[in-house]
Amino acid sequence: MATDEMPGHWYDAYELGRPGYPAQVVDVAELAPSATVLELAAGSGKLTRRLSSRFAHVVAVEPDRGMRRLLAAGCPGVEAIDGTAERIPLADDAVEAVFVAQAFHWFDNEAALAEIARVLRPGGALVVLWNVANGPVVPSITAVEELLAPVWPQDFGLPLDMMSGDWAPNAWSLPFAERTFDPICDARLPNPQTLDPEGLVAFFGSMGWIANLPDEERRPLVDAIRSHLTAAEYVLPWQTRVQWTRLEASQ
Ligand SMILES: C[S@@+](CC[C@H](N)C(=O)[O-])C[C@H]1O[C@@H](n2cnc3c(N)ncnc32)[C@H](O)[C@@H]1O
């Protein structure tokens, strides 16, 4: 994903159409509400809003200016700063936890893990999460799926096998992580999302493989998607896959 600025229509569609995260994700690592927490690749703030309602001090790092604008507008009280996972603009031992939602697969895993280990206090938590599909949209959107089949990517670049839900062996540089972090814990949380037709249009419109098409191709495609969505609302049965660990206390 580009770390400069994406076309303007993309940000609002992302915020409107993409799923958020279940409330329990902020509790998996049993952190105190007084904790200082860092979120990397915070995007428009979907997880950040959960974190800021739970923790005293939240710092959100996001390299994309357009995303950062939405983040700052939607998350007052959060420190929203420019930076990347490979170059985190914080001091050593600055935070008690690092959260990453739907983004670790964009990082240079080893460089990011080394930076995360640097900014985490010994014993601090790393929580990594992704929303993955967990069944068909209800009611069925077969007509939209058929329409999109020719442009639907074969590989979403996610670190999970979409059929089995198993982690890919290199999900986040496990050999490196295991030298620095405690054994990794794993949870699956239901995270159904209900969207009206415009929300579902936005969901598809925020996908890079549609958002980045030239306007003269993108607009008719989005209109065609809209024309097939005649129900009042749609349920997308996401499952949030969470993995968390702690920096070894001796680091
Ligand atoms: C799919 S979005 C996820 C946003 C948000 N975490 C969420 O769950 O909605 C991926 C985000 O990763 C950011 N990103 C891409 N490469 C990055 C990097 N190397 N370091 C930090 N953020 C990065 C992008 O700018 C984008 O906002």
Ligand as a Chemical Component Dictionary entry (heavy atoms), coordinates in Angstrom:
data_LIG
# 
_chem_comp.id                   LIG 
_chem_comp.type                 NON-POLYMER 
_chem_comp.pdbx_formal_charge   0 
_chem_comp.three_letter_code    LIG 
# 
loop_
_chem_comp_atom.comp_id 
_chem_comp_atom.atom_id 
_chem_comp_atom.alt_atom_id 
_chem_comp_atom.type_symbol 
_chem_comp_atom.charge 
_chem_comp_atom.model_Cartn_x 
_chem_comp_atom.model_Cartn_y 
_chem_comp_atom.model_Cartn_z 
_chem_comp_atom.pdbx_ordinal 
LIG C1  C1  C 0  -5.953 -1.857 5.686  1  
LIG S1  S1  S 1  -5.446 -0.341 6.447  2  
LIG C2  C2  C 0  -5.802 -0.692 8.175  3  
LIG C3  C3  C 0  -6.133 0.575  8.925  4  
LIG C4  C4  C 0  -6.666 0.357  10.340 5  
LIG N1  N1  N 0  -5.671 -0.264 11.189 6  
LIG C5  C5  C 0  -7.942 -0.458 10.337 7  
LIG O1  O1  O 0  -7.932 -1.551 10.881 8  
LIG O2  O2  O -1 -8.931 0.012  9.769  9  
LIG C6  C6  C 0  -3.696 -0.462 6.394  10 
LIG C7  C7  C 0  -2.983 0.785  6.903  11 
LIG O3  O3  O 0  -1.592 0.504  6.984  12 
LIG C8  C8  C 0  -0.892 1.701  6.716  13 
LIG N2  N2  N 0  0.483  1.312  6.388  14 
LIG C9  C9  C 0  0.945  0.766  5.247  15 
LIG N3  N3  N 0  2.264  0.513  5.343  16 
LIG C10 C10 C 0  2.659  0.889  6.598  17 
LIG C11 C11 C 0  3.902  0.870  7.312  18 
LIG N4  N4  N 0  4.989  0.369  6.754  19 
LIG N5  N5  N 0  3.926  1.352  8.574  20 
LIG C12 C12 C 0  2.806  1.835  9.161  21 
LIG N6  N6  N 0  1.599  1.880  8.529  22 
LIG C13 C13 C 0  1.524  1.411  7.269  23 
LIG C14 C14 C 0  -1.688 2.315  5.574  24 
LIG O4  O4  O 0  -1.429 3.697  5.406  25 
LIG C15 C15 C 0  -3.125 2.007  6.005  26 
LIG O5  O5  O 0  -3.684 3.061  6.742  27 
# 
loop_
_chem_comp_bond.comp_id 
_chem_comp_bond.atom_id_1 
_chem_comp_bond.atom_id_2 
_chem_comp_bond.value_order 
_chem_comp_bond.pdbx_ordinal 
LIG C1  S1  SING 1  
LIG S1  C2  SING 2  
LIG S1  C6  SING 3  
LIG C2  C3  SING 4  
LIG C3  C4  SING 5  
LIG C4  N1  SING 6  
LIG C4  C5  SING 7  
LIG C5  O1  DOUB 8  
LIG C5  O2  SING 9  
LIG C6  C7  SING 10 
LIG C7  O3  SING 11 
LIG C7  C15 SING 12 
LIG O3  C8  SING 13 
LIG C8  N2  SING 14 
LIG C8  C14 SING 15 
LIG N2  C9  SING 16 
LIG N2  C13 SING 17 
LIG C9  N3  DOUB 18 
LIG N3  C10 SING 19 
LIG C10 C11 SING 20 
LIG C10 C13 DOUB 21 
LIG C11 N4  SING 22 
LIG C11 N5  DOUB 23 
LIG N5  C12 SING 24 
LIG C12 N6  DOUB 25 
LIG N6  C13 SING 26 
LIG C14 O4  SING 27 
LIG C14 C15 SING 28 
LIG C15 O5  SING 29 
# 
